[in-house]
Amino acid sequence: MIHTRTIAAALLAALALSACAAPYAAAPSGTPIAITPETNAEISKYLRIVKATRPGAFAVSPDGRDSFFTYCEDISCAVSSYTAPALRGCQSFSGAPCTILYVRNEPRLTFSRTETAGTGGRHGSEEQRELDFDFNDKRD
């Protein structure tokens, strides 16, 4: 008989592997994206949340003005990819295809910070729902 803990461990492993293998959008050109001071502040907020151990993804618009990030307060949440909701959220703000800038705390794209860009832009975030397992369930 399969125990609940075995199933939970297998599910966690599958989710972790699929999140790592999830594709992310490539940079639209070879030049770095120039991000605004507001987007830079959002990156700082994102990196404070995910630190070195929490999963998440940060997406930015092609002009560097709009951004969206998603994260999990636990080591694993009920989502197979953190990049997909980050891209969707960013694209809903910008109206243009966005690019993944960070996965966890690792940069995925070269970017620069600019002070000359105009202000504005929209930013958002979403905490993913943690996996909820009842490890005390003794049914087999």
N, CA and C atoms as an extended XYZ file, in Angstrom:
420
Properties=species:S:1:pos:R:3:atomname:S:1:resname:S:1:resid:I:1 pbc="F F F"
N         0.821       -1.177        0.000 N   MET     1
C         0.000        0.000        0.000 CA  MET     1
C         0.871        1.248        0.000 C   MET     1
N         0.403        2.240       -0.685 N   ILE     2
C         1.157        3.479       -0.800 CA  ILE     2
C         0.722        4.426        0.316 C   ILE     2
N         1.687        4.985        0.988 N   HIS     3
C         1.407        5.903        2.089 CA  HIS     3
C         1.258        7.329        1.579 C   HIS     3
N         0.548        8.117        2.313 N   THR     4
C         0.326        9.520        1.952 CA  THR     4
C         1.640       10.266        1.841 C   THR     4
N         2.586        9.980        2.712 N   ARG     5
C         3.879       10.664        2.668 CA  ARG     5
C         4.632       10.341        1.380 C   ARG     5
N         4.550        9.117        0.920 N   THR     6
C         5.215        8.725       -0.321 CA  THR     6
C         4.618        9.481       -1.497 C   THR     6
N         3.305        9.577       -1.529 N   ILE     7
C         2.625       10.306       -2.603 CA  ILE     7
C         2.991       11.781       -2.542 C   ILE     7
N         3.000       12.334       -1.356 N   ALA     8
C         3.339       13.747       -1.194 CA  ALA     8
C         4.764       14.012       -1.649 C   ALA     8
N         5.692       13.166       -1.295 N   ALA     9
C         7.086       13.339       -1.700 CA  ALA     9
C         7.224       13.243       -3.214 C   ALA     9
N         6.537       12.308       -3.827 N   ALA    10
C         6.596       12.158       -5.282 CA  ALA    10
C         6.011       13.383       -5.976 C   ALA    10
N         4.914       13.911       -5.457 N   LEU    11
C         4.294       15.100       -6.034 CA  LEU    11
C         5.211       16.310       -5.905 C   LEU    11
N         5.823       16.477       -4.754 N   LEU    12
C         6.747       17.591       -4.558 CA  LEU    12
C         7.928       17.508       -5.524 C   LEU    12
N         8.469       16.319       -5.700 N   ALA    13
C         9.599       16.132       -6.617 CA  ALA    13
C         9.182       16.450       -8.047 C   ALA    13
N         8.014       15.994       -8.461 N   ALA    14
C         7.534       16.261       -9.813 CA  ALA    14
C         7.319       17.749      -10.047 C   ALA    14
N         6.741       18.441       -9.068 N   LEU    15
C         6.527       19.877       -9.201 CA  LEU    15
C         7.842       20.634       -9.270 C   LEU    15
N         8.797       20.239       -8.467 N   ALA    16
C        10.099       20.903       -8.465 CA  ALA    16
C        10.793       20.729       -9.811 C   ALA    16
N        10.755       19.533      -10.355 N   LEU    17
C        11.397       19.283      -11.645 CA  LEU    17
C        10.705       20.027      -12.773 C   LEU    17
N         9.389       20.068      -12.761 N   SER    18
C         8.683       20.753      -13.841 CA  SER    18
C         8.887       22.254      -13.767 C   SER    18
N         9.020       22.802      -12.567 N   ALA    19
C         9.272       24.243      -12.450 CA  ALA    19
C        10.647       24.595      -12.984 C   ALA    19
N        11.616       23.725      -12.765 N   CYS    20
C        12.975       23.971      -13.264 CA  CYS    20
C        13.030       23.849      -14.778 C   CYS    20
N        12.242       22.970      -15.347 N   ALA    21
C        12.293       22.715      -16.774 CA  ALA    21
C        11.385       23.634      -17.577 C   ALA    21
N        10.600       24.464      -16.904 N   ALA    22
C         9.651       25.312      -17.609 CA  ALA    22
C        10.378       26.318      -18.495 C   ALA    22
N         9.925       26.480      -19.726 N   PRO    23
C        10.582       27.429      -20.610 CA  PRO    23
C        10.281       28.860      -20.193 C   PRO    23
N        11.167       29.764      -20.506 N   TYR    24
C        10.914       31.171      -20.245 CA  TYR    24
C        11.229       31.939      -21.515 C   TYR    24
N        10.629       33.080      -21.641 N   ALA    25
C        10.777       33.857      -22.859 CA  ALA    25
C        12.201       34.357      -23.017 C   ALA    25
N        12.665       34.369      -24.223 N   ALA    26
C        14.001       34.867      -24.516 CA  ALA    26
C        13.952       36.381      -24.701 C   ALA    26
N        15.088       37.001      -24.600 N   ALA    27
C        15.167       38.438      -24.801 CA  ALA    27
C        14.782       38.767      -26.242 C   ALA    27
N        14.027       39.848      -26.451 N   PRO    28
C        13.605       40.188      -27.800 CA  PRO    28
C        14.760       40.595      -28.701 C   PRO    28
N        15.851       41.038      -28.143 N   SER    29
C        17.021       41.395      -28.940 CA  SER    29
C        18.268       41.110      -28.126 C   SER    29
N        19.416       41.317      -28.729 N   GLY    30
C        20.665       41.047      -28.038 CA  GLY    30
C        21.057       42.131      -27.050 C   GLY    30
N        20.380       43.272      -27.088 N   THR    31
C        20.714       44.360      -26.177 CA  THR    31
C        20.010       44.176      -24.842 C   THR    31
N        20.652       44.569      -23.761 N   PRO    32
C        20.022       44.441      -22.448 CA  PRO    32
C        18.764       45.308      -22.336 C   PRO    32
N        17.806       44.841      -21.561 N   ILE    33
C        16.620       45.635      -21.279 CA  ILE    33
C        17.010       46.703      -20.273 C   ILE    33
N        16.621       47.945      -20.551 N   ALA    34
C        16.882       49.046      -19.619 CA  ALA    34
C        15.665       49.189      -18.710 C   ALA    34
N        15.841       48.900      -17.429 N   ILE    35
C        14.721       48.948      -16.498 CA  ILE    35
C        14.675       50.301      -15.786 C   ILE    35
N        13.476       50.724      -15.457 N   THR    36
C        13.260       52.003      -14.786 CA  THR    36
C        13.561       51.871      -13.292 C   THR    36
N        13.712       52.990      -12.615 N   PRO    37
C        13.919       52.937      -11.165 CA  PRO    37
C        12.778       52.224      -10.427 C   PRO    37
N        11.545       52.395      -10.894 N   GLU    38
C        10.405       51.722      -10.259 CA  GLU    38
C        10.510       50.198      -10.421 C   GLU    38
N        10.881       49.752      -11.620 N   THR    39
C        11.060       48.312      -11.852 CA  THR    39
C        12.225       47.790      -11.031 C   THR    39
N        13.279       48.568      -10.913 N   ASN    40
C        14.416       48.168      -10.086 CA  ASN    40
C        13.988       47.988       -8.627 C   ASN    40
N        13.110       48.846       -8.141 N   ALA    41
C        12.591       48.710       -6.773 CA  ALA    41
C        11.782       47.420       -6.624 C   ALA    41
N        11.032       47.051       -7.676 N   GLU    42
C        10.274       45.798       -7.653 CA  GLU    42
C        11.205       44.589       -7.642 C   GLU    42
N        12.308       44.670       -8.386 N   ILE    43
C        13.295       43.582       -8.366 CA  ILE    43
C        13.855       43.421       -6.959 C   ILE    43
N        14.180       44.530       -6.314 N   SER    44
C        14.697       44.466       -4.941 CA  SER    44
C        13.687       43.824       -4.005 C   SER    44
N        12.412       44.194       -4.153 N   LYS    45
C        11.360       43.604       -3.321 CA  LYS    45
C        11.271       42.097       -3.565 C   LYS    45
N        11.286       41.708       -4.844 N   TYR    46
C        11.227       40.292       -5.217 CA  TYR    46
C        12.391       39.515       -4.609 C   TYR    46
N        13.608       40.034       -4.746 N   LEU    47
C        14.781       39.331       -4.232 CA  LEU    47
C        14.767       39.224       -2.705 C   LEU    47
N        14.200       40.212       -2.013 N   ARG    48
C        14.054       40.111       -0.550 CA  ARG    48
C        13.089       38.989       -0.173 C   ARG    48
N        12.072       38.775       -0.987 N   ILE    49
C        11.077       37.737       -0.695 CA  ILE    49
C        11.630       36.344       -0.989 C   ILE    49
N        12.199       36.139       -2.166 N   VAL    50
C        12.627       34.784       -2.541 CA  VAL    50
C        13.940       34.377       -1.894 C   VAL    50
N        14.777       35.345       -1.560 N   LYS    51
C        16.081       35.056       -0.950 CA  LYS    51
C        16.797       33.996       -1.783 C   LYS    51
N        17.441       33.033       -1.136 N   ALA    52
C        18.162       31.989       -1.882 CA  ALA    52
C        17.411       30.672       -1.905 C   ALA    52
N        16.323       30.568       -1.157 N   THR    53
C        15.679       29.260       -1.008 CA  THR    53
C        14.260       29.172       -1.534 C   THR    53
N        13.602       30.264       -1.780 N   ARG    54
C        12.198       30.208       -2.193 CA  ARG    54
C        12.061       30.284       -3.709 C   ARG    54
N        11.095       29.571       -4.259 N   PRO    55
C        10.876       29.624       -5.706 CA  PRO    55
C        10.099       30.872       -6.115 C   PRO    55
N        10.290       31.263       -7.362 N   GLY    56
C         9.569       32.395       -7.909 CA  GLY    56
C        10.112       32.752       -9.274 C   GLY    56
N         9.482       33.746       -9.898 N   ALA    57
C         9.926       34.251      -11.196 CA  ALA    57
C         9.533       35.715      -11.305 C   ALA    57
N        10.370       36.475      -11.994 N   PHE    58
C        10.156       37.910      -12.191 CA  PHE    58
C        10.167       38.191      -13.684 C   PHE    58
N         9.095       38.811      -14.194 N   ALA    59
C         8.983       39.143      -15.618 CA  ALA    59
C         8.966       40.656      -15.792 C   ALA    59
N         9.517       41.103      -16.916 N   VAL    60
C         9.573       42.535      -17.215 CA  VAL    60
C         9.163       42.770      -18.666 C   VAL    60
N         8.573       43.937      -18.907 N   SER    61
C         8.157       44.305      -20.262 CA  SER    61
C         9.366       44.713      -21.094 C   SER    61
N         9.231       44.722      -22.428 N   PRO    62
C        10.360       45.063      -23.294 CA  PRO    62
C        10.929       46.463      -23.044 C   PRO    62
N        10.081       47.402      -22.604 N   ASP    63
C        10.570       48.760      -22.351 CA  ASP    63
C        11.071       48.946      -20.913 C   ASP    63
N        10.995       47.894      -20.088 N   GLY    64
C        11.501       47.956      -18.721 CA  GLY    64
C        10.624       48.693      -17.734 C   GLY    64
N         9.425       49.105      -18.160 N   ARG    65
C         8.541       49.893      -17.289 CA  ARG    65
C         7.566       49.047      -16.463 C   ARG    65
N         7.107       47.923      -17.000 N   ASP    66
C         6.111       47.094      -16.326 CA  ASP    66
C         6.760       45.807      -15.838 C   ASP    66
N         6.249       45.301      -14.723 N   SER    67
C         6.794       44.042      -14.202 CA  SER    67
C         5.747       43.307      -13.387 C   SER    67
N         5.990       42.040      -13.219 N   PHE    68
C         5.124       41.200      -12.390 CA  PHE    68
C         5.972       40.042      -11.885 C   PHE    68
N         5.798       39.696      -10.595 N   PHE    69
C         6.510       38.538      -10.081 CA  PHE    69
C         5.577       37.643       -9.295 C   PHE    69
N         5.942       36.394       -9.263 N   THR    70
C         5.201       35.399       -8.505 CA  THR    70
C         6.200       34.629       -7.656 C   THR    70
N         5.732       34.156       -6.504 N   TYR    71
C         6.641       33.508       -5.561 CA  TYR    71
C         5.867       32.576       -4.650 C   TYR    71
N         6.619       31.819       -3.870 N   CYS    72
C         6.045       30.904       -2.897 CA  CYS    72
C         6.747       31.139       -1.565 C   CYS    72
N         6.000       31.348       -0.517 N   GLU    73
C         6.580       31.551        0.814 CA  GLU    73
C         7.177       30.259        1.362 C   GLU    73
N         6.756       29.130        0.829 N   ASP    74
C         7.251       27.822        1.258 CA  ASP    74
C         8.270       27.355        0.210 C   ASP    74
N         8.797       26.159        0.369 N   ILE    75
C         9.728       25.646       -0.641 CA  ILE    75
C         9.009       25.091       -1.855 C   ILE    75
N         7.711       24.848       -1.733 N   SER    76
C         6.949       24.321       -2.855 CA  SER    76
C         5.492       24.751       -2.742 C   SER    76
N         4.919       25.126       -3.866 N   CYS    77
C         3.526       25.544       -3.904 CA  CYS    77
C         2.769       24.756       -4.968 C   CYS    77
N         1.471       24.973       -5.000 N   ALA    78
C         0.586       24.236       -5.901 CA  ALA    78
C         0.582       24.871       -7.289 C   ALA    78
N         1.750       24.989       -7.889 N   VAL    79
C         1.902       25.521       -9.236 CA  VAL    79
C         3.060       24.766       -9.889 C   VAL    79
N         2.905       24.442      -11.156 N   SER    80
C         3.962       23.680      -11.828 CA  SER    80
C         5.028       24.586      -12.431 C   SER    80
N         4.703       25.856      -12.662 N   SER    81
C         5.652       26.798      -13.255 CA  SER    81
C         5.431       28.168      -12.638 C   SER    81
N         6.489       28.782      -12.196 N   TYR    82
C         6.392       30.153      -11.682 CA  TYR    82
C         6.537       31.167      -12.810 C   TYR    82
N         7.134       30.765      -13.923 N   THR    83
C         7.335       31.685      -15.034 CA  THR    83
C         6.019       32.027      -15.741 C   THR    83
N         5.141       31.052      -15.901 N   ALA    84
C         3.895       31.295      -16.632 CA  ALA    84
C         3.037       32.385      -15.984 C   ALA    84
N         2.748       32.326      -14.672 N   PRO    85
C         1.944       33.410      -14.090 CA  PRO    85
C         2.675       34.753      -14.077 C   PRO    85
N         3.998       34.739      -13.960 N   ALA    86
C         4.754       36.004      -14.006 CA  ALA    86
C         4.626       36.638      -15.387 C   ALA    86
N         4.782       35.832      -16.440 N   LEU    87
C         4.639       36.349      -17.804 CA  LEU    87
C         3.224       36.858      -18.070 C   LEU    87
N         2.215       36.078      -17.642 N   ARG    88
C         0.818       36.509      -17.844 CA  ARG    88
C         0.533       37.827      -17.145 C   ARG    88
N         0.962       37.950      -15.889 N   GLY    89
C         0.725       39.176      -15.139 CA  GLY    89
C         1.392       40.380      -15.780 C   GLY    89
N         2.631       40.218      -16.186 N   CYS    90
C         3.371       41.308      -16.821 CA  CYS    90
C         2.722       41.700      -18.146 C   CYS    90
N         2.379       40.709      -18.948 N   GLN    91
C         1.773       40.995      -20.249 CA  GLN    91
C         0.412       41.660      -20.102 C   GLN    91
N        -0.320       41.348      -19.027 N   SER    92
C        -1.614       42.007      -18.819 CA  SER    92
C        -1.421       43.493      -18.527 C   SER    92
N        -0.293       43.875      -17.930 N   PHE    93
C         0.006       45.282      -17.677 CA  PHE    93
C         0.542       45.980      -18.917 C   PHE    93
N         1.466       45.325      -19.622 N   SER    94
C         2.184       45.994      -20.706 CA  SER    94
C         1.478       45.913      -22.056 C   SER    94
N         0.689       44.863      -22.262 N   GLY    95
C         0.066       44.662      -23.565 CA  GLY    95
C         1.045       44.131      -24.601 C   GLY    95
N         2.254       43.791      -24.160 N   ALA    96
C         3.291       43.267      -25.058 CA  ALA    96
C         3.918       42.041      -24.413 C   ALA    96
N         4.514       41.166      -25.212 N   PRO    97
C         5.176       39.997      -24.630 CA  PRO    97
C         6.292       40.425      -23.671 C   PRO    97
N         6.307       39.818      -22.507 N   CYS    98
C         7.313       40.120      -21.495 CA  CYS    98
C         8.403       39.052      -21.501 C   CYS    98
N         9.421       39.292      -20.717 N   THR    99
C        10.573       38.416      -20.630 CA  THR    99
C        10.849       38.084      -19.175 C   THR    99
N        11.260       36.855      -18.919 N   ILE   100
C        11.643       36.462      -17.561 CA  ILE   100
C        13.022       37.029      -17.259 C   ILE   100
N        13.097       37.795      -16.190 N   LEU   101
C        14.353       38.403      -15.775 CA  LEU   101
C        15.051       37.582      -14.694 C   LEU   101
N        14.260       36.991      -13.799 N   TYR   102
C        14.796       36.145      -12.727 CA  TYR   102
C        13.959       34.896      -12.584 C   TYR   102
N        14.609       33.779      -12.264 N   VAL   103
C        13.964       32.565      -11.779 CA  VAL   103
C        14.650       32.285      -10.451 C   VAL   103
N        13.847       32.170       -9.411 N   ARG   104
C        14.370       32.164       -8.037 CA  ARG   104
C        15.175       33.452       -7.860 C   ARG   104
N        16.414       33.353       -7.399 N   ASN   105
C        17.232       34.552       -7.236 CA  ASN   105
C        18.328       34.625       -8.291 C   ASN   105
N        18.160       33.890       -9.393 N   GLU   106
C        19.171       33.819      -10.441 CA  GLU   106
C        18.741       34.635      -11.664 C   GLU   106
N        19.565       35.608      -12.073 N   PRO   107
C        19.220       36.378      -13.273 CA  PRO   107
C        19.245       35.492      -14.509 C   PRO   107
N        18.290       35.677      -15.399 N   ARG   108
C        18.196       34.906      -16.643 CA  ARG   108
C        18.457       35.755      -17.864 C   ARG   108
N        18.648       37.037      -17.660 N   LEU   109
C        18.772       37.955      -18.780 CA  LEU   109
C        19.622       39.144      -18.336 C   LEU   109
N        20.427       39.653      -19.236 N   THR   110
C        21.205       40.848      -18.941 CA  THR   110
C        20.285       42.059      -18.996 C   THR   110
N        20.414       42.926      -17.998 N   PHE   111
C        19.627       44.145      -17.989 CA  PHE   111
C        20.470       45.275      -17.432 C   PHE   111
N        20.038       46.486      -17.724 N   SER   112
C        20.714       47.661      -17.189 CA  SER   112
C        19.679       48.533      -16.498 C   SER   112
N        20.167       49.377      -15.640 N   ARG   113
C        19.286       50.310      -14.940 CA  ARG   113
C        19.456       51.682      -15.582 C   ARG   113
N        18.352       52.360      -15.796 N   THR   114
C        18.421       53.672      -16.427 CA  THR   114
C        17.695       54.700      -15.566 C   THR   114
N        18.272       55.846      -15.470 N   GLU   115
C        17.629       56.959      -14.775 CA  GLU   115
C        16.972       57.892      -15.783 C   GLU   115
N        17.283       57.733      -17.065 N   THR   116
C        16.772       58.640      -18.084 CA  THR   116
C        15.390       58.235      -18.591 C   THR   116
N        14.955       57.019      -18.292 N   ALA   117
C        13.625       56.582      -18.735 CA  ALA   117
C        12.561       57.349      -17.964 C   ALA   117
N        11.460       57.585      -18.625 N   GLY   118
C        10.359       58.260      -17.963 CA  GLY   118
C         9.795       57.409      -16.838 C   GLY   118
N         9.081       58.048      -15.966 N   THR   119
C         8.464       57.315      -14.867 CA  THR   119
C         7.178       56.673      -15.345 C   THR   119
N         6.590       55.899      -14.494 N   GLY   120
C         5.343       55.232      -14.834 CA  GLY   120
C         5.540       53.738      -14.901 C   GLY   120
N         4.556       53.094      -15.426 N   GLY   121
C         4.602       51.647      -15.496 CA  GLY   121
C         3.718       51.043      -14.421 C   GLY   121
N         3.434       49.777      -14.606 N   ARG   122
C         2.578       49.055      -13.660 CA  ARG   122
C         3.346       47.848      -13.156 C   ARG   122
N         3.109       47.525      -11.888 N   HIS   123
C         3.837       46.441      -11.244 CA  HIS   123
C         2.879       45.651      -10.371 C   HIS   123
N         3.113       44.360      -10.284 N   GLY   124
C         2.268       43.523       -9.454 CA  GLY   124
C         2.990       42.267       -9.024 C   GLY   124
N         2.343       41.540       -8.139 N   SER   125
C         2.907       40.282       -7.664 CA  SER   125
C         1.784       39.362       -7.228 C   SER   125
N         2.128       38.087       -7.111 N   GLU   126
C         1.146       37.078       -6.692 CA  GLU   126
C         1.867       36.001       -5.894 C   GLU   126
N         1.384       35.790       -4.683 N   GLU   127
C         1.897       34.684       -3.885 CA  GLU   127
C         1.123       33.435       -4.262 C   GLU   127
N         1.844       32.374       -4.585 N   GLN   128
C         1.204       31.119       -4.962 CA  GLN   128
C         0.740       30.369       -3.713 C   GLN   128
N        -0.284       29.578       -3.886 N   ARG   129
C        -0.868       28.804       -2.784 CA  ARG   129
C         0.051       27.634       -2.440 C   ARG   129
N         0.340       27.507       -1.146 N   GLU   130
C         1.198       26.417       -0.682 CA  GLU   130
C         0.486       25.078       -0.829 C   GLU   130
N         1.273       24.034       -1.034 N   LEU   131
C         0.717       22.681       -1.049 CA  LEU   131
C         0.220       22.354        0.344 C   LEU   131
N        -0.918       21.734        0.422 N   ASP   132
C        -1.510       21.426        1.717 CA  ASP   132
C        -1.704       19.923        1.820 C   ASP   132
N        -0.813       19.293        2.546 N   PHE   133
C        -0.889       17.849        2.745 CA  PHE   133
C        -1.213       17.563        4.194 C   PHE   133
N        -2.032       16.574        4.410 N   ASP   134
C        -2.321       16.116        5.764 CA  ASP   134
C        -1.449       14.894        6.014 C   ASP   134
N        -0.313       15.126        6.637 N   PHE   135
C         0.620       14.033        6.901 CA  PHE   135
C         0.157       13.133        8.041 C   PHE   135
N        -0.896       13.523        8.719 N   ASN   136
C        -1.415       12.703        9.799 CA  ASN   136
C        -2.495       11.746        9.320 C   ASN   136
N        -2.831       11.809        8.044 N   ASP   137
C        -3.831       10.909        7.480 CA  ASP   137
C        -3.253        9.500        7.432 C   ASP   137
N        -3.849        8.595        8.166 N   LYS   138
C        -3.295        7.225        8.294 CA  LYS   138
C        -3.963        6.223        7.357 C   LYS   138
N        -4.871        6.686        6.510 N   ARG   139
C        -5.526        5.761        5.588 CA  ARG   139
C        -4.528        5.270        4.554 C   ARG   139
N        -4.615        4.007        4.189 N   ASP   140
C        -3.719        3.424        3.173 CA  ASP   140
C        -4.500        3.035        1.949 C   ASP   140
